[in-house]
Amino acid sequence: MKYFIPKNIQEALEILSFEKNIKILAGGTDLIVDLKENKIKPHALLDLSGLNFLNYIKLEKNLIKIGALTLHAQIIQNSLINQYAGVLKSACEQIGSPQIKNKGTIGGNIVQGSPAGDTLPALLVLESKLKLLKKGNFRIINLEDFLIAPNKSMISSNEILSEIIFKKNSSLGFFAKIGQRNSLAVSKVSLALQTNFKNKKLNNLKAALGAVAPKAIRAYKLEEFLNSKKLSLNLIKEASLIIEKESLAISDLRSNAKYRTKMLGVLLRRCLIKCLK
Ligand SMILES: Cc1cc2nc3c(=O)[nH]c(=O)nc-3n(C[C@H](O)[C@H](O)[C@H](O)COP(=O)(O)OP(=O)(O)OC[C@H]3O[C@@H](n4cnc5c(N)ncnc54)[C@H](O)[C@@H]3O)c2cc1C
């Protein structure tokens, strides 16, 4: 297998433009597993470890910009994320182990496109956009349009995800998941929630779900039901039934559809009760 370690982005994009059946390697926490299990058989690897300039978190005007090679551990510790994207911080805190957090990148989590990828629901409620580079060109695409199906996205084989962009947001944000264990477990079901909570009202509420559909999805029916409503225990009860209607869950080796769907209501209660405290 050929192995490339470009020193700059032009070199990386040039290699991608001519090399066939090539895979990009970031932290390798998904890719190396897929290689070992023979799920993928590329002829070449493009190692991004020489492109350190794709590792940053910055605020430009009202936009937070995260370089695709930023590690989950760096996102958790970053003050801008803490202030303006609490939901993403919470999602990254619940990923894997310290080793995975210190090796896995946000870009890898997005491009892997697992329905259970934990940053995805958080980035959906932040209405994130992605910057994709190819030789001599770039495009910006909404994350919601980027995800297509399990482990499938709109990225082309000659493109690199370089940046994740969303508006800074000081609203309350929560991410909750259920896995086989409390840590080091892939989500059986997950929920991200964000709201500008004022006078007990759920203003501008956004919700997204993981592992209950072929891709991470926004929960629009739930949003419509809860938006601008005054939060009460009765409302939480009603909303727990509404959120179940968003589920397209399947049964697989990790969990079954009925359990996944029921647990959505439990996760919703856990998040909304935190607002009341
Ligand atoms: C033990 C273990 C526990 C885990 N726990 C969790 C968990 O709790 N939650 C969770 O969501 N995930 C978990 N994961 C999965 C994984 O760690 C994350 O998805 C991680 O963020 C992947 O990032 P990476 O940099 O390692 O990606 P890689 O493995 O390097 O790449 C993943 C995919 O993305 C592509 N890619 C990577 N970067 C780019 C880029 N910039 N542009 C274009 N394509 C790119 C690669 O070609 C590959 O197809 C776990 C994995 C392991 C092994």
The ligand as a Tripos MOL2 file, in Angstrom:
@<TRIPOS>MOLECULE
LIG
   53    58     1     0     0
SMALL
NO_CHARGES

@<TRIPOS>ATOM
      1 C1        -12.3990    2.2430   21.3870 C.3       1 LIG1
      2 C2        -13.1450    3.2710   20.5840 C.ar      1 LIG1
      3 C3        -14.1420    4.0210   21.1910 C.ar      1 LIG1
      4 C4        -14.8580    4.9850   20.4470 C.ar      1 LIG1
      5 N1        -15.8260    5.6910   21.0840 N.ar      1 LIG1
      6 C5        -16.5560    6.5830   20.3750 C.ar      1 LIG1
      7 C6        -17.6080    7.2990   21.0040 C.ar      1 LIG1
      8 O1        -17.9030    7.1590   22.1910 O.2       1 LIG1
      9 N2        -18.3140    8.1820   20.2350 N.ar      1 LIG1
     10 C7        -18.0340    8.3870   18.9010 C.ar      1 LIG1
     11 O2        -18.7060    9.1920   18.2700 O.2       1 LIG1
     12 N3        -17.0230    7.7310   18.3050 N.ar      1 LIG1
     13 C8        -16.2800    6.8340   19.0050 C.ar      1 LIG1
     14 N4        -15.2660    6.1480   18.3820 N.ar      1 LIG1
     15 C9        -15.0110    6.3760   16.9580 C.3       1 LIG1
     16 C10       -13.8630    7.3850   16.6410 C.3       1 LIG1
     17 O3        -12.9610    7.4880   17.7010 O.3       1 LIG1
     18 C11       -14.3750    8.7850   16.2820 C.3       1 LIG1
     19 O4        -15.3050    8.7150   15.2270 O.3       1 LIG1
     20 C12       -13.2230    9.7390   15.8930 C.3       1 LIG1
     21 O5        -13.6730   11.0550   16.0040 O.3       1 LIG1
     22 C13       -12.6990    9.5080   14.4850 C.3       1 LIG1
     23 O6        -11.6960   10.4580   14.2290 O.3       1 LIG1
     24 P1        -10.2900   10.0480   13.6320 P.3       1 LIG1
     25 O7         -9.4880   11.3020   13.5220 O.co2     1 LIG1
     26 O8         -9.6780    8.9490   14.3950 O.co2     1 LIG1
     27 O9        -10.7360    9.5530   12.1790 O.3       1 LIG1
     28 P2        -10.0320    8.4930   11.2060 P.3       1 LIG1
     29 O10       -10.1900    7.1350   11.7580 O.co2     1 LIG1
     30 O11        -8.6590    8.9230   10.8540 O.co2     1 LIG1
     31 O12       -10.9620    8.6940    9.9130 O.3       1 LIG1
     32 C14       -12.3210    8.3390    9.9350 C.3       1 LIG1
     33 C15       -12.9020    8.5360    8.5210 C.3       1 LIG1
     34 O13       -12.9320    9.9080    8.1900 O.3       1 LIG1
     35 C16       -12.1060   10.1890    7.0460 C.3       1 LIG1
     36 N5        -11.4500   11.4700    7.3550 N.ar      1 LIG1
     37 C17       -10.8510   11.8000    8.5330 C.ar      1 LIG1
     38 N6        -10.5120   13.0940    8.5170 N.ar      1 LIG1
     39 C18       -10.8760   13.5970    7.3090 C.ar      1 LIG1
     40 C19       -10.7890   14.8950    6.7110 C.ar      1 LIG1
     41 N7        -10.2790   15.9550    7.3460 N.pl3     1 LIG1
     42 N8        -11.2720   15.0420    5.4550 N.ar      1 LIG1
     43 C20       -11.8280   13.9890    4.7830 C.ar      1 LIG1
     44 N9        -11.9360   12.7520    5.3080 N.ar      1 LIG1
     45 C21       -11.4700   12.5590    6.5580 C.ar      1 LIG1
     46 C22       -11.1590    8.9970    6.9250 C.3       1 LIG1
     47 O14       -10.7530    8.7860    5.5930 O.3       1 LIG1
     48 C23       -12.0660    7.8700    7.4320 C.3       1 LIG1
     49 O15       -12.9320    7.4730    6.4000 O.3       1 LIG1
     50 C24       -14.5350    5.1790   19.0910 C.ar      1 LIG1
     51 C25       -13.5110    4.4470   18.4830 C.ar      1 LIG1
     52 C26       -12.8340    3.4950   19.2150 C.ar      1 LIG1
     53 C27       -11.7360    2.6950   18.5460 C.3       1 LIG1
@<TRIPOS>BOND
     1     1     2 1
     2     2     3 ar
     3     2    52 ar
     4     3     4 ar
     5     4     5 ar
     6     4    50 ar
     7     5     6 ar
     8     6     7 ar
     9     6    13 1
    10     7     8 2
    11     7     9 ar
    12     9    10 ar
    13    10    11 2
    14    10    12 ar
    15    12    13 ar
    16    13    14 ar
    17    14    15 1
    18    14    50 ar
    19    15    16 1
    20    16    17 1
    21    16    18 1
    22    18    19 1
    23    18    20 1
    24    20    21 1
    25    20    22 1
    26    22    23 1
    27    23    24 1
    28    24    25 2
    29    24    26 1
    30    24    27 1
    31    27    28 1
    32    28    29 2
    33    28    30 1
    34    28    31 1
    35    31    32 1
    36    32    33 1
    37    33    34 1
    38    33    48 1
    39    34    35 1
    40    35    36 1
    41    35    46 1
    42    36    37 ar
    43    36    45 ar
    44    37    38 ar
    45    38    39 ar
    46    39    40 ar
    47    39    45 ar
    48    40    41 1
    49    40    42 ar
    50    42    43 ar
    51    43    44 ar
    52    44    45 ar
    53    46    47 1
    54    46    48 1
    55    48    49 1
    56    50    51 ar
    57    51    52 ar
    58    52    53 1
@<TRIPOS>SUBSTRUCTURE
     1 LIG1         1 GROUP 0 **** ****
